[in-house]
Amino acid sequence: MSTENQARALMNRHQHQVKNRQQSLLSRTSEEVGLDSTRITGDRK
């Protein structure tokens, strides 16, 4: 695997981890305030 491909894979993995962390925080926060978290978990690009 080339250095460029390794860098791309690392960045993609990092972005995925950040997205998952944000989604978890959003879900926990919505539960704390009493929102239905299933309505906000859609993947938006």
trRosetta pair geometry for C-beta under 8 A, 3 or more apart (Angstrom, degrees):
i j d omega theta_ij theta_ji phi_ij phi_ji
1 5 4.8 -119 -174 89 90 125
1 6 5.4 111 125 -60 115 87
1 9 7.6 -16 180 -4 144 143
2 5 4.7 94 56 9 80 101
2 6 6.9 -141 97 -5 42 87
3 6 5.6 -54 -148 36 32 113
3 7 6.3 34 154 -20 65 105
4 7 5.8 -54 -149 35 30 111
4 8 6.4 30 152 -19 64 106
5 8 5.5 -52 -145 36 33 113
5 9 6.2 34 155 -19 66 106
6 9 5.8 -55 -147 38 30 110
6 10 6.2 32 154 -20 64 107
7 10 5.7 -54 -147 36 30 113
7 11 6.3 28 155 -17 64 107
8 11 5.9 -57 -148 38 29 109
8 12 6.3 29 154 -18 65 107
9 12 5.7 -54 -145 37 30 111
9 13 6.3 31 156 -19 64 107
10 13 5.8 -56 -148 37 28 111
10 14 6.3 30 153 -20 64 107
11 14 5.6 -53 -146 36 32 113
11 15 6.3 31 155 -19 65 105
12 15 5.8 -54 -147 37 30 110
12 16 6.4 32 153 -20 64 107
13 16 5.7 -55 -149 36 31 113
13 17 6.4 32 152 -19 65 105
14 17 5.7 -55 -150 36 31 111
14 18 6.4 32 152 -19 65 105
15 18 5.6 -52 -147 36 33 113
15 19 6.3 35 153 -20 65 106
16 19 5.7 -53 -148 36 30 112
16 20 6.4 30 154 -17 64 106
17 20 5.8 -54 -147 37 31 110
17 21 6.3 32 154 -20 64 107
18 21 5.7 -56 -148 36 30 112
18 22 6.3 29 154 -17 65 107
19 22 5.8 -56 -148 38 30 110
19 23 6.2 29 155 -19 65 108
20 23 5.7 -55 -145 37 30 111
20 24 6.3 33 155 -21 64 105
21 24 5.8 -54 -150 34 29 112
21 25 6.5 27 154 -16 63 106
22 25 5.8 -56 -149 38 32 110
22 26 6.2 32 154 -19 66 108
23 26 5.6 -54 -145 38 31 112
23 27 6.2 32 155 -21 65 107
23 41 6.8 75 -163 -135 111 80
24 27 5.8 -55 -147 36 29 111
24 28 6.3 26 157 -15 65 107
25 28 5.9 -56 -146 39 30 108
25 29 6.1 28 157 -18 65 110
26 29 5.8 -57 -144 39 27 110
26 30 6.2 28 157 -20 64 107
26 37 7.9 136 123 -140 79 99
26 40 6.5 -127 149 126 120 127
27 30 5.9 -54 -146 35 28 110
27 31 6.6 28 154 -19 62 105
27 37 4.7 68 -144 -157 77 138
27 40 7.7 -177 -90 82 63 108
27 41 6.6 35 -88 -86 108 107
28 31 5.8 -56 -153 34 32 112
28 32 6.5 34 150 -23 65 104
29 32 5.6 -52 -152 31 35 114
29 33 6.6 12 158 -1 67 106
30 33 6.3 -66 -147 47 32 96
30 35 4.0 -75 -168 65 93 113
30 36 7.6 -49 156 70 122 19
30 37 4.5 137 90 -90 132 84
30 40 6.0 -178 -82 39 160 143
31 34 7.6 45 -174 -73 30 23
31 35 7.4 -84 -64 54 27 69
31 37 5.8 -21 -57 -42 83 128
35 39 7.4 -103 163 50 99 113
35 40 7.0 32 133 -11 131 132
36 39 4.9 66 95 -2 102 110
36 40 7.9 142 94 -4 62 89
37 40 6.0 -72 -155 45 47 99
37 41 6.2 53 154 -41 79 109
38 41 6.1 -50 -140 17 34 117
